[in-house]
Amino acid sequence: MSRGEGPDVRAIILPFIIFTIIWGSTWIVIRGQIGLVPPQWSVAYRFIIAAIAMGIVARVRGEKLGIGWRAAPAIAFLGFAQFCVNFNAVYLAERYITSGVVATVFALLLIPSSLFGWAMLGQKPGRRFFYGSVVAVGGVALLFAHELGEHVLSDRGAITIGIGWTLVGMVGASLANVFQARPQIRHLPLFSLLAWSMAAGAVFDSLIAFAIAGPPVLTSEPAYWLGLLYLALFASVLAFSLYYPVVRHIGPARAAYSSMIVPIIAMGFSTWLERYSWNATTLSGVGLVLLGMALALSRGKVRISAPDAA
């Protein structure tokens, strides 16, 4: 980022810092939502609010909300993959494993995104990406080993479920990442596309919530609603609004460095509020994840990326 000229660099660095800090903090906020309201309804409420707010942002920026029926399939796919499958899986995963570990696993989002990009867009990653991915996966394996070692045998099934939901969320996000990078999607007005995709996601989320959890569930707990507003307005509307323009300035590969910083912030919150226990295994695991992703991105071979689920 330092190679750009002064004004452009300032326009990139400040948004980069803001959305990275926001996404690093959201994992612990999501954790606080668990138990008060069924997670499916929490996701639905989040994107109902976010869709309305993003629509306002689009209009303020001069974009028309009417982007045509031809955009409907793209809106439906992004809404389902990114704002339904991805987020529902993350909320469910945090019922079983700590928020910091979920965030660290999502640092590997670049791997399935790049593989899908290779298959769907013909964007083949280089050797450094392959070697870096192997190192990063080894780090995640250490974190999982620590999680399993911290629990008695009867709890390990729950840990496995949490890992499974995390991987489901990664697949949903990865498919959305690649899909939105297609040339026929990139010409659509960004903020209007995001508003309608979030609205579609909210519809899918509500249908799933009805099917799994029954009628809407509300709580009088103020902390829940404050957290929900933070997730909807800051982690969804503001962060996405800042992230995608940065991608257009510096490219998805360089913007993806945020995915390496986010788990550090998230695990800091997890240590503070969830009493996550560190030892040589966990330190080595996090170190390998960050080293592996740095190696994978060091020459900008990876062309597809997007923000983590939070």
Secondary structure, 3 states (H helix, E strand, C coil): CCCCCHHHHHHHHHHHHHHHHHHHHHHHHHHHHECCECHHHHHHHHHHHHHHHHHHHHHHCCCCCCCCHHHHHHHHHHHHHHHHHHHHHHHHHCCCCCHHHHHHHHHHHHHHHHHHHHHHHCCCCCHHHHHHHHHHHHHHHHHHHHHHHCCCHHHHHHHHHHHHHHHHHHHHHHHHHHHHCCHHHHCCCHHHHHHHHHHHHHHHHHHHHHHHHCCCCCCCCHHHHHHHHHHHHHHHHHHHHHHHHHHHHHCHHHHCCHHHHHHHHHHHHHHHHCCCCCCHHHHHHHHHHHHHHHHHHCCCCCCCCCCCCC
